[in-house]
Structures are given as C-alpha cells and as structure tokens.
Amino acid sequence: MDKIIGLLKSWDPLGYGEAAYETEVMEVISYLYSMNDLKELASRIQEIYFQSFEQMIPIQECINMAGLLQEKVNEQSCER
C-alpha cells in the first residue's frame, strides 16, 4: 500500500506540487481495489481531480497512471 500511496503522491499532473493532492490520493485508492477495468479507473481518476481542481487531466495521463497503479496492486497480490 505504501508504494501505491507514494506513486500517487509523487504524481503532479496539474503542477501544484506533491502536497496538493492528499484528498485525491485517498479517493483514488478507495476506487482502486474495486475497479478492474483500466479505462474505467482512468476515467474515475480524471473525474476525481477535475472535481477538486476544475482542470481536466488528459485521459492518456490518467490511463498511464491507472496502469501503474494496477501493476502495484498486482505486485502486492503476488507478495502475499
């Protein structure tokens, strides 16, 4: 879980600095384990950040992040 949180915290898609996204990080994590579809997760990530900052992150950036997050979740599953 720490790797996932670290990955999300280090992502600065809107240029506000890593500390600006605490709420969004937790919200993304709340959806991460219940969504298996990459594009659905990416759309949800985009929506979460848009609701907070009223700026749209390009969907491809969200797809890339969703893919990285799903990789981390899969790594955790293998470690157990």
Legacy VTK file of the C-alpha trace (Angstrom):
# vtk DataFile Version 3.0
C-alpha trace
ASCII
DATASET POLYDATA
POINTS 80 float
0.000 0.000 0.000
2.894 2.378 0.748
4.167 2.046 -2.825
0.740 2.916 -4.188
0.401 5.942 -1.933
3.930 7.044 -2.830
3.241 6.691 -6.535
0.082 8.772 -6.323
1.672 11.404 -4.079
4.598 11.836 -6.463
2.271 12.305 -9.444
1.764 16.014 -10.029
-0.497 16.137 -13.094
-1.597 19.731 -12.594
1.663 21.285 -11.396
0.528 22.218 -7.890
3.216 20.254 -6.066
3.010 16.848 -4.468
1.407 18.085 -1.242
-1.646 19.449 -3.056
-3.316 16.090 -3.669
-3.814 14.400 -0.281
-7.594 14.105 -0.613
-7.407 12.932 -4.211
-4.836 10.255 -3.358
-7.138 8.737 -0.755
-10.133 8.947 -3.048
-8.306 7.196 -5.903
-7.197 4.454 -3.515
-10.794 3.954 -2.402
-11.703 3.067 -6.007
-8.509 1.262 -6.962
-9.343 -2.099 -5.438
-12.917 -2.197 -6.703
-12.242 -1.346 -10.361
-10.602 -3.880 -12.637
-11.111 -2.061 -15.933
-8.174 0.207 -16.797
-10.205 2.779 -18.722
-12.920 2.909 -16.083
-10.302 3.547 -13.396
-8.627 6.185 -15.576
-11.946 7.966 -16.086
-12.578 7.916 -12.355
-9.113 9.346 -11.663
-9.756 12.108 -14.188
-13.112 12.860 -12.573
-11.690 12.966 -9.028
-9.040 15.527 -9.939
-11.497 17.552 -12.038
-13.954 17.768 -9.126
-11.231 19.147 -6.878
-9.379 21.481 -9.233
-11.766 22.101 -12.152
-8.954 21.246 -14.556
-9.063 18.264 -16.881
-6.087 15.919 -16.902
-5.670 14.363 -20.366
-7.182 10.884 -20.340
-3.953 9.303 -21.610
-2.113 10.548 -18.500
-4.860 9.017 -16.367
-4.666 5.741 -18.299
-0.907 5.644 -17.746
-1.341 6.229 -14.010
-4.154 3.687 -13.775
-1.885 1.124 -15.421
0.930 1.820 -12.973
-1.470 1.580 -10.053
-2.883 -1.734 -11.248
0.671 -3.072 -11.614
1.356 -2.149 -7.976
-1.875 -3.847 -6.859
-0.894 -6.988 -8.784
2.594 -6.923 -7.241
1.016 -6.779 -3.789
-1.206 -9.741 -4.606
1.825 -11.784 -5.656
3.718 -10.897 -2.469
1.028 -12.338 -0.209
LINES 1 81
80 0 1 2 3 4 5 6 7 8 9 10 11 12 13 14 15 16 17 18 19 20 21 22 23 24 25 26 27 28 29 30 31 32 33 34 35 36 37 38 39 40 41 42 43 44 45 46 47 48 49 50 51 52 53 54 55 56 57 58 59 60 61 62 63 64 65 66 67 68 69 70 71 72 73 74 75 76 77 78 79
